[in-house]
Amino acid sequence: MFVPKKPIHDNRFFDPSNTWYTYDNKPLRESLEKFAKFPISTSFANGEPRLLLVAVDVQEGSPVIFDSYEKEDGTRKSEYGRYGRLKHGGSEKNPENEGFEHVIRYNDGITSDFVLASCSVPVNYDYTKINVETRPLIFEGRDDIVDPENDGKQALKSNNISLHSFWDGGLLANTPLRQTIVSHREYWYKVKKLEFGIPTLRYGIINLHPAKQEYLPTDYDGVVDRKNDIIYHDRTLFDENIAILLSDFAAFAESLIKLAEKNGVSDEELKRLFAEKTKGVLLATGKKLKYEDLLKGRVDVDFVVRLERKNDSHTVSNKTFDFSETTIRQLIQDGYKEAKEQMKGVTQRVQTELR
C-alpha cells in the first residue's frame, strides 16, 4: 500500500519537533495495476456496472466525479468549477456554447491516477497530479478567466491545459450519496433523454467509521480515534431525506396536474405555470429553475441498507493505515459476522414495509 519517505524537517516556525512524515503510495499503484485492468470504461448498453470515484481539486475546493460511463456527447470526461458562456468552442449539441470552467478528459476510461486521486489522504500522501483543461469563460461581456502563470495579468486566449493537485474525496464527501444521486440523474436525464421514468435508485452504505460507540475512550489514542470516526462517519441521512421529500413533492405535483386536467384546466394555463421561475437555482450552473424543471428527471429512492463496522479494544487511531495481514484477516472475519447480524434488522424492516 505505501512505504515511508524521508521525513521533512519544517523549520518555518522555528519548531524543531515540526517534522512532516509522508508516505509513497507507489506500492498501491502497482497493486492496482496488477489486479485491475486499466483504463476502466463501462457501458450500460453492455450490461456493465458503473464506477464513480470522488476526488477534491485542492486549489478549487471542489469535488470532482470520475465516471466510467459516457456523457451525452459520447465521451468520458469530468467537468467542474464555475459555469458560464464559453469564449471558444461549442457544438451542435451545445448551441448556447455554455459549459464548466474545468474539464478532465479520459475517453479511454478511468486510470489508476484517478483511483489514487480519490484516496490521496492529505498530509500523509503527496498530491496526485492530473491534467486539467481550463476554458475561458465570459461573464457579462468580459473575460473572467486569467492566466495563472502570468500573475493574473493576461486573460486566457484559448483553452489551457495544466496539472492540478487532488486529494481524497472524503474531505468533502466521505459518503458520496449526493454525488451518486446527481450522477444517476444526469446519466438518465441527459444521456438517455428520459424526462420521466428514471430507474429507481437503491443503494447500500458500508460505514467504516461507526457513528455510535458503546464505550467512552479515556486514553489519548482512543480519543483521537473517536474524533476521526465522528469526522468521517456517514452523514447522509439528511441528503437521503431531502431526496425522498423532493421525489414525494414531484409525485404530489404530478397528481395535482392530472386532477387539474381532469377538471378542465387548459394546457395554456398549465404551460404558463410550468414556465414560471422558482426562487431556487441549479447549484451546479447557478441558472434559475422553472417549475417544470422540478418535475423532470425525478429520482426515486426506494430502498436503503446501511451496514456499520464496530470498534473494539484493538481499534487504534490510525486504523485507516493498518494493512497488516493479521488485521486484514480479522476485519474480514468480523465483517462477515457483523454484516449477517445487521442484515437481520434490514430483513425485518423490509418484511414490515411489504405488509
C-alpha positions in Angstrom: 0.0 0.0 0.0 2.7 2.5 0.9 6.3 2.9 2.1 7.8 5.7 4.3 9.6 8.6 2.7 12.4 10.6 4.2 10.9 12.9 6.9 10.8 16.6 6.0 12.0 18.9 8.8 10.0 22.1 8.7 11.7 25.0 10.5 9.2 27.6 9.2 8.1 28.4 12.8 11.4 27.5 14.5 9.8 24.4 15.9 12.3 21.6 15.9 9.5 19.0 16.5 7.6 20.1 13.5 8.6 17.1 11.4 6.5 16.1 8.4 6.2 12.3 7.9 5.0 11.4 4.4 4.5 8.1 2.6 4.9 7.0 -1.0 1.8 5.3 -2.5 3.7 3.7 -5.4 3.1 0.2 -4.0 -0.7 0.9 -4.1 -0.4 1.9 -7.8 1.5 -1.3 -8.5 -1.1 -3.4 -6.7 -4.0 -1.6 -8.5 -2.4 -2.1 -11.9 -1.6 -5.8 -11.1 -5.2 -6.7 -10.1 -7.3 -4.3 -12.1 -7.4 -3.7 -15.9 -6.9 0.0 -16.7 -8.3 2.1 -18.2 -11.8 1.3 -17.0 -14.6 2.2 -19.4 -18.0 0.6 -19.0 -21.4 1.0 -20.6 -25.0 0.4 -19.6 -25.7 -0.9 -23.1 -23.3 -3.8 -22.5 -24.8 -4.5 -19.1 -21.7 -3.4 -17.2 -21.6 -1.8 -13.8 -20.8 1.9 -13.3 -17.7 3.1 -11.4 -17.8 6.5 -9.8 -14.9 8.0 -7.9 -14.8 11.3 -6.0 -11.7 13.4 -5.5 -11.1 17.1 -4.5 -9.3 19.7 -6.6 -7.2 21.2 -3.8 -7.0 24.7 -5.0 -10.6 24.9 -6.3 -12.0 23.2 -3.2 -14.5 21.4 -5.5 -15.5 17.7 -5.6 -14.7 16.1 -8.9 -16.5 12.9 -10.0 -14.7 10.4 -12.3 -17.2 8.3 -14.2 -16.7 5.1 -16.2 -20.0 5.8 -18.2 -20.1 8.1 -21.2 -21.6 11.6 -21.2 -24.3 13.0 -23.6 -21.7 13.7 -26.3 -20.5 10.1 -26.2 -17.1 10.9 -24.5 -15.9 10.3 -20.9 -15.0 13.4 -19.0 -15.4 15.3 -15.7 -16.5 18.9 -15.7 -16.5 21.2 -12.6 -15.9 24.7 -11.4 -17.8 27.8 -12.4 -20.4 27.6 -15.2 -20.8 30.2 -17.9 -20.6 31.1 -21.6 -17.5 29.6 -23.3 -15.3 32.0 -25.1 -14.2 29.4 -27.5 -15.6 26.0 -28.7 -19.2 25.0 -28.8 -21.0 22.3 -30.8 -24.4 21.4 -32.3 -25.2 19.6 -29.0 -24.4 22.8 -27.1 -25.8 25.6 -29.2 -25.7 28.1 -26.3 -22.0 27.5 -26.1 -22.0 27.1 -22.3 -20.0 24.9 -20.0 -17.9 24.4 -16.9 -14.6 26.1 -16.4 -12.5 22.9 -15.9 -12.6 19.6 -17.9 -10.7 16.4 -17.4 -10.9 14.2 -20.5 -10.4 10.4 -20.3 -12.2 8.9 -23.3 -10.4 5.6 -22.9 -11.6 5.3 -19.3 -10.7 5.7 -15.7 -6.9 5.3 -15.0 -5.0 4.4 -11.8 -4.2 8.1 -11.4 -7.9 8.8 -10.7 -8.1 6.0 -8.1 -5.0 7.4 -6.4 -6.5 10.9 -6.5 -9.7 9.6 -4.8 -7.7 8.2 -1.9 -4.7 10.6 -1.5 -5.1 11.3 2.2 -3.9 14.9 3.0 -0.6 15.3 4.8 0.1 11.6 4.8 0.5 11.4 1.0 1.6 13.9 -1.7 -0.9 15.4 -4.1 -2.0 13.4 -7.1 -1.4 15.4 -10.2 -3.8 15.2 -13.2 -4.0 17.2 -16.4 -7.0 19.6 -16.4 -8.2 21.7 -19.3 -9.3 25.2 -18.2 -11.5 27.1 -20.6 -12.0 30.9 -20.9 -15.5 31.9 -19.7 -17.3 35.2 -20.4 -19.5 36.8 -17.7 -21.4 39.9 -18.5 -19.4 40.5 -21.7 -16.0 40.4 -20.0 -13.2 37.8 -19.8 -13.3 36.3 -16.4 -10.5 33.8 -16.5 -6.9 34.9 -16.3 -3.6 33.1 -17.0 -2.3 31.9 -13.6 1.2 31.6 -15.0 1.3 35.4 -15.7 0.3 36.6 -12.2 -3.3 37.1 -13.4 -2.4 39.9 -15.8 -3.3 38.4 -19.1 -6.7 36.9 -19.9 -6.6 33.4 -21.4 -6.8 33.5 -25.2 -7.5 29.8 -25.6 -8.0 26.6 -23.6 -5.1 26.0 -21.2 -4.0 22.5 -20.0 -2.1 22.3 -16.8 -1.5 20.0 -13.8 -3.9 20.3 -10.9 -3.4 18.7 -7.5 -6.0 16.4 -6.0 -6.8 14.9 -2.5 -9.1 12.2 -1.2 -12.8 12.9 -1.9 -13.6 12.0 1.7 -12.7 15.6 2.7 -16.0 16.8 1.1 -18.0 13.7 0.6 -16.7 10.7 2.6 -20.1 9.0 1.8 -20.8 10.4 -1.6 -24.6 9.8 -1.7 -25.3 13.3 -3.1 -22.8 12.8 -6.0 -24.3 9.3 -6.7 -27.8 10.6 -7.0 -26.7 13.5 -9.2 -24.7 11.2 -11.4 -27.6 8.8 -11.7 -30.0 11.6 -12.7 -27.6 13.1 -15.2 -27.0 9.9 -17.0 -30.7 9.0 -17.5 -31.9 12.6 -18.0 -29.1 13.9 -20.2 -27.6 10.9 -21.8 -30.7 8.7 -22.2 -33.0 11.7 -22.6 -35.5 10.4 -20.0 -37.5 13.3 -18.5 -39.8 10.9 -16.6 -39.5 7.3 -15.5 -35.8 7.3 -14.4 -34.9 3.9 -12.9 -35.4 3.8 -9.1 -32.2 4.1 -7.1 -31.3 1.6 -4.5 -28.1 1.8 -2.5 -26.1 0.3 0.3 -23.7 2.2 2.5 -20.8 0.4 4.3 -19.7 2.7 7.0 -16.1 2.0 8.2 -16.3 4.8 10.8 -19.0 4.0 13.3 -21.3 6.8 14.3 -22.1 5.1 17.6 -19.6 3.6 20.1 -20.7 1.7 23.2 -17.7 2.8 25.3 -16.2 6.2 26.1 -12.5 6.4 25.3 -10.2 7.6 28.1 -6.7 7.3 26.6 -5.2 9.7 24.1 -5.2 7.3 21.1 -8.8 6.3 21.8 -9.9 9.9 21.9 -8.1 10.6 18.6 -9.8 7.6 17.1 -13.2 8.7 18.3 -12.6 12.1 16.9 -11.7 10.6 13.5 -14.8 8.4 13.5 -17.1 11.4 14.1 -15.4 13.5 11.4 -15.6 10.8 8.7 -18.7 8.7 9.6 -21.8 8.5 7.3 -23.8 11.8 7.4 -26.1 11.1 4.5 -29.4 10.7 6.4 -30.3 14.4 5.7 -29.4 14.0 2.0 -31.4 10.9 1.8 -34.4 12.6 3.4 -34.2 15.6 1.1 -34.0 13.3 -2.0 -37.1 11.4 -0.8 -39.0 14.6 0.1 -38.3 16.1 -3.4 -39.5 12.9 -5.0 -42.7 12.9 -2.9 -43.4 16.6 -3.8 -42.8 15.9 -7.5 -45.2 12.9 -7.3 -47.8 15.0 -5.5 -47.4 17.8 -8.2 -48.0 15.2 -10.9 -51.1 14.0 -9.2 -52.4 17.6 -9.0 -51.7 18.2 -12.7 -53.7 15.1 -13.6 -56.5 16.4 -11.3 -56.4 19.8 -12.9 -56.6 18.3 -16.4 -59.5 16.1 -15.4 -61.3 19.2 -14.1 -60.9 21.2 -17.3 -57.8 23.3 -16.7 -56.4 24.3 -20.1 -53.0 23.3 -21.4 -52.1 27.0 -21.9 -52.8 27.7 -18.2 -50.6 24.7 -17.2 -47.8 25.8 -19.5 -47.8 29.3 -18.1 -47.5 27.8 -14.6 -44.6 25.5 -15.7 -42.8 28.4 -17.3 -42.7 30.5 -14.1 -39.3 30.9 -12.4 -38.7 29.4 -9.0 -36.7 31.1 -6.2 -34.1 28.4 -6.4 -31.2 27.8 -8.8 -29.5 24.7 -10.1 -26.5 24.5 -7.8 -24.0 23.3 -10.5 -24.7 26.0 -13.0 -26.4 28.8 -11.0 -29.2 29.0 -13.5 -32.7 29.9 -12.4 -35.1 27.0 -12.4 -38.6 26.8 -13.7 -41.4 24.9 -12.1 -41.3 22.3 -14.9 -37.6 21.7 -14.1 -38.7 20.4 -10.6 -40.7 17.6 -12.2 -38.2 16.5 -14.9 -35.6 13.9 -14.1 -37.1 12.9 -10.8 -35.1 10.2 -8.9 -36.9 7.8 -6.6 -35.0 6.2 -3.7 -36.9 3.2 -2.5 -34.5 1.0 -0.6 -31.5 1.8 1.6 -29.2 -0.5 3.5 -26.7 0.8 6.0 -24.1 -1.5 7.5 -21.6 -0.3 10.1 -18.4 -1.8 11.4 -17.8 -1.8 15.1 -14.9 -0.7 17.2 -13.3 -3.0 19.8 -10.4 -3.0 22.2 -8.0 -3.5 19.4 -9.0 -0.4 17.5 -6.3 2.3 17.1 -6.5 5.9 15.8 -4.5 5.1 12.7 -6.6 2.1 11.7 -7.0 3.6 8.3 -3.4 2.8 7.6 -3.2 -0.6 9.2 -2.8 -3.1 6.4 -1.0 -5.8 8.4 -2.0 -9.3 7.5 -3.4 -10.1 10.9 -5.6 -7.0 11.0 -6.9 -7.6 7.5 -7.9 -11.2 8.2 -9.6 -10.2 11.4 -11.5 -7.4 9.7 -12.7 -9.9 7.0 -13.9 -12.3 9.7 -15.6 -9.5 11.8 -17.1 -8.1 8.6 -19.0 -11.3 7.8 -20.2 -11.7 11.3 -21.3 -8.1 11.8 -23.0 -7.8 8.4 -25.0 -11.0 8.9 -26.2 -9.8 12.3 -27.2 -6.3 11.0 -28.9 -7.8 7.9 -31.4 -9.4 10.2 -32.7 -6.0 11.1 -32.8 -5.0 7.4 -34.8 -8.1 6.6 -37.3 -7.4 9.3 -37.7 -3.8 8.1 -38.4 -5.0 4.5 -40.9 -7.5 5.7 -42.7 -4.8 7.7 -42.8 -2.4 4.8 -44.2 -5.1 2.5 -47.1 -5.7 4.8 
